[in-house]
Amino acid sequence: MSTMSKNYNHRIEQKFVVQHFIEQLRETLRNEALELFIQNEEEQDQEVDAEDLDQNALSVLFPNQDAAIVLTQGMRELAIGDYLETVKDKRFPNKSERRVFVKTIADQLLSVSVRLESDLAHVYVEVSVFEESEADFPFKKVIS
């Protein structure tokens, strides 16, 4: 068992719970007092503003675009079919769980991990290129 799996609990939430999270996220993204923090995995335990994150990493994903604006727009368009899983980082028991979605944003298929704090004014986002081709999306409708 890897260290990574020892530190995280993965689960699939009920559809109505995920839908409620998406609605809360959309409402929060409309809030003018919103603080959006873009993180990488190593920074999950720290508050890192998008301006302080390594801009090289973001510029690869979003060349010539403001990452915070692009991600905010992408998160506003999240749908229940984009949901992959819910993850709890056991190293930080007092922090909220992250909901993981897979969404095409700015022509990139991305894994977008979102943690919404209980004050509904702080959103933490971790973004990475999605590479898993055989993912099981619990609520995605399959068209045959």
GIDATA-V94829 format. One record per residue. RES is the residue in one small letter. OMEGA is omega in whole degrees, 0 to 359 (999 if undefined). D_FIRST is the distance of its C-alpha to the first C-alpha in Angstrom with 2 decimals. Layout:
BEGIN
((RES:OMEGA:D_FIRST) (RES:OMEGA:D_FIRST))
END
This chain:
BEGIN
((m:181:0.00) (s:177:3.79) (t:181:6.69) (m:183:8.25) (s:177:6.69) (k:184:7.13) (n:187:10.59) (y:169:11.70) (n:178:13.09) (h:177:14.28) (r:176:17.36) (i:179:20.61) (e:176:23.73) (q:185:27.09) (k:182:29.33) (f:178:31.98) (v:179:29.58) (v:179:28.41) (q:177:32.08) (h:177:33.09) (f:180:30.56) (i:179:32.02) (e:177:35.50) (q:180:34.72) (l:178:33.29) (r:178:36.43) (e:179:38.64) (t:181:36.91) (l:176:37.28) (r:183:41.02) (n:180:41.26) (e:180:43.15) (a:182:41.51) (l:171:38.01) (e:180:35.74) (l:179:33.18) (f:177:30.40) (i:186:28.48) (q:165:25.24) (n:188:22.49) (e:182:18.88) (e:185:19.63) (e:185:22.67) (q:182:21.44) (d:181:22.53) (q:174:25.92) (e:182:28.89) (v:179:29.62) (d:181:32.65) (a:181:32.79) (e:182:35.53) (d:180:33.42) (l:178:30.42) (d:183:30.46) (q:177:33.09) (n:180:32.20) (a:180:28.97) (l:181:30.95) (s:175:33.89) (v:179:31.86) (l:185:30.91) (f:180:34.31) (p:177:36.99) (n:180:40.29) (q:175:39.00) (d:185:38.17) (a:182:34.44) (a:180:35.02) (i:181:37.78) (v:181:35.92) (l:179:32.79) (t:178:35.02) (q:179:36.90) (g:179:33.76) (m:176:32.41) (r:183:35.83) (e:178:35.46) (l:179:32.08) (a:182:32.41) (i:180:30.54) (g:179:29.67) (d:184:27.78) (y:178:25.22) (l:183:21.64) (e:173:19.65) (t:185:19.63) (v:175:16.99) (k:177:17.09) (d:184:15.90) (k:178:15.34) (r:182:16.45) (f:186:19.83) (p:181:20.75) (n:180:24.35) (k:180:23.81) (s:175:24.22) (e:175:21.65) (r:172:21.54) (r:183:22.77) (v:178:21.66) (f:173:24.44) (v:188:25.08) (k:172:28.68) (t:179:31.02) (i:180:32.54) (a:177:35.10) (d:177:34.43) (q:173:30.69) (l:189:27.98) (l:167:25.84) (s:182:22.91) (v:181:24.54) (s:188:22.57) (v:173:25.23) (r:180:25.40) (l:182:28.84) (e:186:29.93) (s:178:32.08) (d:179:35.17) (l:177:35.00) (a:181:36.10) (h:178:32.86) (v:178:30.54) (y:185:27.43) (v:172:26.33) (e:184:23.53) (v:173:24.42) (s:177:22.83) (v:182:23.91) (f:185:22.38) (e:185:21.19) (e:185:19.55) (s:184:22.46) (e:182:21.25) (a:179:20.28) (d:179:21.25) (f:188:23.75) (p:184:24.57) (f:180:28.14) (k:177:29.24) (k:180:32.33) (v:179:32.28) (i:181:35.68) (s:999:36.56))
END
